[in-house]
């Protein structure tokens, strides 16, 4: 993340002060050891004080295997799930599948001689 530039500590402080952090596309790629530790630090700094919204398609039941380290996964989930509102959307159809376009309604008004000024 910001380790190479030496700004990681400042970045963590900024994230800790952010009222709502949105983590979108959660769990799309595997985590390496460094990223796991960074994620735990971010979540730990925010736990019970700030809002965090996580958007993804991986069910919570699979987060342990995705995180890849049982101890860190337990710590992250303990902090995230202590005050949770879960919203689960279920659909039979993918949002990315092509949809048919609705038929346009013809709203053309017939013009008569009385309408023309």
C-alpha positions in Angstrom: 0.0 0.0 0.0 1.8 3.1 1.2 4.7 1.3 2.8 7.3 2.1 0.2 6.7 5.8 0.4 6.8 5.8 4.2 3.2 7.3 4.4 1.4 4.2 5.7 1.0 5.6 9.2 -0.4 8.9 7.9 -2.8 7.0 5.6 -4.0 4.8 8.5 -4.8 7.9 10.6 -6.8 9.4 7.7 -8.7 6.1 7.3 -9.4 6.0 11.0 -10.9 9.5 10.9 -13.1 8.7 7.8 -16.7 8.4 8.9 -17.7 5.7 6.5 -15.2 3.5 4.6 -16.6 1.5 1.6 -14.7 -1.6 0.6 -16.2 -2.5 -2.8 -15.5 -5.6 -4.8 -14.6 -7.4 -1.6 -12.7 -10.7 -2.0 -12.0 -10.6 -5.7 -8.4 -11.6 -5.4 -6.4 -13.7 -2.8 -4.7 -11.8 0.0 -1.0 -12.1 0.7 0.5 -12.0 4.2 1.3 -8.3 4.1 -2.2 -7.3 2.8 -3.9 -9.4 5.5 -1.9 -7.6 8.2 -2.7 -4.2 6.6 -6.4 -5.1 6.4 -6.5 -6.1 10.0 -4.8 -2.8 11.0 -7.3 -0.8 9.1 -10.3 -2.7 10.5 -8.9 -2.6 14.0 -8.4 1.1 13.9 -12.1 1.6 12.9 -13.8 -1.0 15.0 -16.7 0.3 17.1 -16.0 3.9 16.2 -16.6 4.4 12.5 -18.7 2.8 9.8 -17.4 0.3 7.3 -19.5 -0.9 4.4 -18.3 -4.1 2.6 -19.8 -4.9 -0.8 -19.0 -8.2 -2.5 -20.4 -11.5 -3.7 -18.5 -13.8 -1.3 -20.7 -15.0 1.5 -19.4 -14.3 5.0 -19.2 -18.0 5.6 -16.3 -18.1 3.1 -14.3 -15.2 4.4 -12.0 -17.3 6.6 -10.7 -19.3 3.7 -10.4 -16.1 1.5 -8.4 -14.3 4.2 -6.1 -17.3 4.4 -5.0 -17.1 8.0 -7.3 -18.4 10.7 -6.0 -16.0 13.5 -6.1 -12.9 11.4 -9.5 -13.9 9.9 -10.9 -14.4 13.4 -9.6 -11.0 14.5 -11.0 -9.2 11.4 -14.4 -10.9 11.6 -14.7 -10.3 15.4 -14.2 -6.6 14.8 -16.4 -6.4 11.7 -19.3 -8.5 12.9 -19.6 -7.1 16.5 -22.1 -4.4 15.3 -23.4 -5.5 12.0 -26.3 -4.9 9.7 -26.2 -7.4 6.9 -28.1 -6.8 3.7 -28.2 -9.8 1.4 -29.5 -9.4 -2.2 -30.6 -12.6 -4.0 -31.5 -12.7 -7.6 -31.9 -15.4 -10.2 -30.5 -13.1 -12.9 -27.1 -11.5 -13.2 -27.0 -7.7 -13.3 -24.5 -8.0 -16.1 -26.7 -10.2 -18.3 -28.0 -8.5 -21.4 -31.5 -7.2 -21.0 -34.1 -6.5 -23.6 -34.9 -2.8 -24.0 -38.4 -1.8 -23.2 -40.5 -0.9 -26.1 -40.7 2.9 -26.7 -44.2 4.3 -26.4 -45.1 6.4 -29.3 -46.3 9.7 -27.9 -46.5 11.5 -31.3 -49.4 13.9 -31.3 -51.3 14.3 -34.5 -51.0 17.8 -35.7 -54.1 19.4 -37.2 -54.6 22.7 -38.9 -56.0 24.2 -35.7 -52.8 23.4 -33.8 -50.6 25.4 -36.2 -50.4 29.1 -35.5 
